[in-house]
Amino acid sequence: MRAILISAGKGTRLYPLTKNTPKSLLEVGEGLTLLEAQLHSLQEAGIMDVTIIVGYRAEQIEAKLQKYKKDFNINTIYNPFYDVSNNLISVWMARHLMLDEFITINGDDMFTANVITNLMKSKNNITMVMDEKSEYDEDDMKIIHKDGLVLEVSKKINPNSANGESVGIIKFSGHGPQIYVNTLEEMVRHPENKDVFYLKAIQRIIDKGYPVHFSKCNEENWGELDFHPDLVLIREYVTQTNLVDKIFNKK
């Protein structure tokens, strides 16, 4: 199983922290970066093949990865258009690796290993990880699901109509990789898709009639680093779970 991390963006909503540092290299506790936390969870879930789509301050991420090459089969793909496009283009840049089963993961996600292990149990072509909350806001990547299938995924969904939130982790198996690649190839030919989220491709797949399933996780098992308050919450999580000690074998 390959994991593809989507980590090319500039993270401007976290300025000035990301003015000279990519979001994935922000410290989430005691010197541990978000990227290292992701790698730890993937390793715990048994995933050792990792590709990272980079762009902004790519050289910093690649330097950090050097010490992990002995434990992972790890490489990067550079997106030269990171500054003038959204992440649909980043995902399209990795299409040549989408031949077999794989998982895509947002580069600003923090998650526990069981989010991945539960997802890996799915035998469906396309399976999204989602959580359910008591209420949703405008910035959430909201979901409407029914009878085990995702019907809609978009930030534009009315918060009162949503009954799920996309975590930003998706598994493609069976026919899923080919369906996804075909859809990406269609979409990048249209200039208006240069600035859209890759989840628009998932909606396109749903609209074509292909089933998209979901794997549920709990709110406390993941977090997204988008705004300054998110970093505070993630650092609290790292402290509470002794994650740094686990990674560096301090205990």
BELTAZI-V448027 format. One record per residue. RES is the residue in one small letter. PSI is psi in degrees with one decimal (* if undefined). Layout:
{{RES & PSI} {RES & PSI}}
//
This chain:
{{m & 130.5} {r & 139.6} {a & 133.0} {i & 113.7} {l & 130.0} {i & 96.5} {s & 36.1} {a & -17.5} {g & 167.9} {k & -19.4} {g & 45.8} {t & -23.1} {r & -8.6} {l & 13.0} {y & 144.6} {p & 1.9} {l & -33.0} {t & 13.8} {k & -34.5} {n & 8.5} {t & 131.7} {p & 149.4} {k & -39.3} {s & -12.9} {l & 11.1} {l & 142.6} {e & 130.2} {v & 5.5} {g & 123.6} {e & 41.1} {g & -5.9} {l & 130.3} {t & 162.5} {l & -41.9} {l & -42.3} {e & -36.6} {a & -39.9} {q & -45.2} {l & -38.7} {h & -46.9} {s & -38.5} {l & -42.7} {q & -41.7} {e & -30.1} {a & -2.7} {g & 13.6} {i & 118.0} {m & -11.2} {d & 113.3} {v & 130.0} {t & 134.1} {i & 121.4} {i & 117.2} {v & 163.7} {g & -81.1} {y & 125.7} {r & 43.1} {a & -36.4} {e & -29.7} {q & -42.3} {i & -44.2} {e & -33.5} {a & -41.0} {k & -34.4} {l & -16.9} {q & -40.4} {k & -6.4} {y & -3.9} {k & -19.4} {k & -21.8} {d & -22.5} {f & 153.9} {n & 92.3} {i & 139.1} {n & 170.2} {t & 155.2} {i & 127.1} {y & 128.8} {n & 103.6} {p & -7.8} {f & 14.9} {y & -29.2} {d & -9.8} {v & 15.5} {s & 169.3} {n & -173.3} {n & -3.4} {l & -39.5} {i & -38.1} {s & -46.8} {v & -41.0} {w & -32.6} {m & -21.7} {a & 14.3} {r & -28.1} {h & -13.6} {l & 0.5} {m & 49.3} {l & -32.0} {d & -170.0} {e & 135.1} {f & 166.5} {i & 134.0} {t & 143.5} {i & 130.7} {n & 136.5} {g & -12.5} {d & 16.9} {d & 138.3} {m & 131.3} {f & 153.7} {t & 160.7} {a & -32.3} {n & -20.2} {v & -40.8} {i & -44.3} {t & -37.1} {n & -40.5} {l & -39.8} {m & -16.2} {k & -19.3} {s & 135.4} {k & 5.7} {n & 161.7} {n & -45.0} {i & 125.7} {t & 123.1} {m & 143.1} {v & 134.2} {m & 158.6} {d & 170.9} {e & 135.3} {k & 168.8} {s & -28.1} {e & 159.7} {y & 157.0} {d & 176.5} {e & -31.1} {d & -12.3} {d & 143.1} {m & 92.4} {k & 157.2} {i & 144.1} {i & 120.5} {h & 155.8} {k & 135.8} {d & 40.0} {g & 3.1} {l & 146.0} {v & 125.4} {l & -35.3} {e & 146.1} {v & 120.4} {s & 150.4} {k & -19.6} {k & -6.7} {i & 137.5} {n & 125.6} {p & -30.4} {n & -16.8} {s & -17.9} {a & 145.2} {n & 21.0} {g & 166.8} {e & 131.8} {s & 132.4} {v & -21.1} {g & 24.6} {i & 124.0} {i & 136.3} {k & 135.1} {f & 122.6} {s & 170.0} {g & -119.4} {h & -8.0} {g & -47.9} {p & -44.2} {q & -38.9} {i & -43.8} {y & -48.7} {v & -44.0} {n & -41.5} {t & -42.4} {l & -43.8} {e & -38.2} {e & -43.9} {m & -37.0} {v & -12.7} {r & -8.6} {h & 118.8} {p & -31.5} {e & -15.8} {n & 1.8} {k & -31.9} {d & 31.2} {v & 158.7} {f & 149.7} {y & -20.5} {l & -14.4} {k & -29.9} {a & -36.3} {i & -41.1} {q & -38.2} {r & -40.8} {i & -44.0} {i & -44.5} {d & -26.2} {k & -10.5} {g & 2.3} {y & 134.7} {p & 135.3} {v & 117.3} {h & 178.6} {f & 154.7} {s & 124.4} {k & 145.0} {c & 165.0} {n & 151.8} {e & -37.6} {e & -5.9} {n & 5.2} {w & 162.9} {g & 159.5} {e & 130.9} {l & 92.4} {d & -40.2} {f & 166.9} {h & -42.5} {p & -28.6} {d & -37.1} {l & -36.9} {v & -46.0} {l & -41.1} {i & -39.8} {r & -35.2} {e & -40.7} {y & -45.2} {v & -42.0} {t & -44.9} {q & -32.8} {t & 0.4} {n & 35.9} {l & -39.0} {v & -41.3} {d & -38.8} {k & -43.2} {i & -42.1} {f & 14.8} {n & 41.0} {k & -20.9} {k & *}}
//
